[in-house]
Amino acid sequence: MVSKRNVFTAAGIILSFVIAIGGWVLTGRLIDIESERLLSASMPFLVDIPIIESMYLSDDIDNDPNARLHLSEYEMVSILQNWGSLGQRRLHEPVAGQISMEQAIASGREGLDFLYEQSILSEEALVFYDVRAYLGQNIIPNNEQFLSLEYSYWNVGFANERLIVYMTINAATGQVWKIEVEETRSIIEESTSHIMLKVNNGEIMNALAAFISNLGIHPDDNASFELHPLESTSEFVSDQTGAVYFGGYALAVDSVLSGIGDRRGDAVIAHQSFADGSASAIISAVGMLTPDGILHFSRFNISLRGCQ
C-alpha cells in the first residue's frame, strides 16, 4: 500500500510543477500584454518633405537612373553661392536624378584615390575605419520649399585614428567639389608619425590643375600661388558662417595654430578662377615649410568656391 507520506510527496511535486508552469504562462501573458500596450502607445507620424524638382532633367536621366546631370559653369556658380550662404540646411532622402548613399561613398573613395594620385596622401593613409554620409540642401530662410535637385549635396566623412577627410559631393552630378583633410594629432607629432603629410609646390599646382580638369572646368587665366608665413592668429578673419579666411581665401586652420611655439607655421594658397571670375578653385594648406620647399601640413583643403 502506498503510504499517506508518499501520496503527499507526489501531490507536492505535481503541485510544484503546476505552479511553475502556471507562473511561466502568466509571466509570458503579462509580457505580451505590456508589449501590446507599448506598441499601441506609439503613434505613426508623417514627415513632410517638400518635393524636389529640377528644371534640367533630361529624357536620359528619366530613362536611366544611373545617368548624371551635366551642369554649365554658371549653373555651378549658382550652386556654389547657395552652398556658401547662410541658408537653413535640411536633410532629405535622395530622389530620382540624385545619387544614392552607396554611390556618394564610391565617389568619395574616388576622391581619396585622387589625393593619392596627386601625392597628397600616402597609401598607408588611405585605410579608414569609419565612413559616414548624409544628404542635405541649403534652403532659403523662411521658405520651406527645397530648391531643384542639383543644389543638394552629400557630405561624406572618412576617419581613422590619425586623419579625417571630409568631402562635399554634388548629389546630381556625383562630382566631388570639396575635399578637406584634417590631421587629428598635433603638427608637432608629425616627425614621430608613421604617416607623413607632406607636399611640395609643384604637386600643389598639379593637383589644382587636375581637380579643375576632372570637373570639366575651363580656367579664366593662369593659376596663382602664394606662400604666407603665419605669425599670429590676428592675421585671420572669420565670417558669420565660421569659415576662416586669410588674404581673402578660405582656410581650415582653427586647430593647427596652437602649440607650435613662436612661429605659427605657413599657409600655402593656390587659386584658379573660372566662369569669368564668378568662382574659383582653391587649394589651401597649413603646416610647416622646410628649407627644401616641402610643406609638412596638418590641414589641406581643395574646393570650388563661388564669389559672393
Secondary structure, 3 states (H helix, E strand, C coil): CCCHHHHHHHHHHHHHHHHHHHHHHHHHHHHHHHHHHHHHHCCCCCCCCCCCCCCCCCHHHHHCCCCCCCCCHHHHHHHHHHHCCCCEEEECCCCCCCCCHHHHHHHHHHHHHHHHHCCCCCHHHHCCCEEEEEEEEEECCCCCCCCCHHHCEEEEEEECCCEEEEEEEECCCCCEEEEEEEECCCHHHHHHCCCCCEEEHHHHHHHHHHHHHHCCCCECCCCEEEEEECCCHHHCEECCCCCEEECCEEECCCCCCCCCCCCCCEEEEEEEEECCCCEEEEEEEEEEECCCCEEEEEEEEEEEEECC
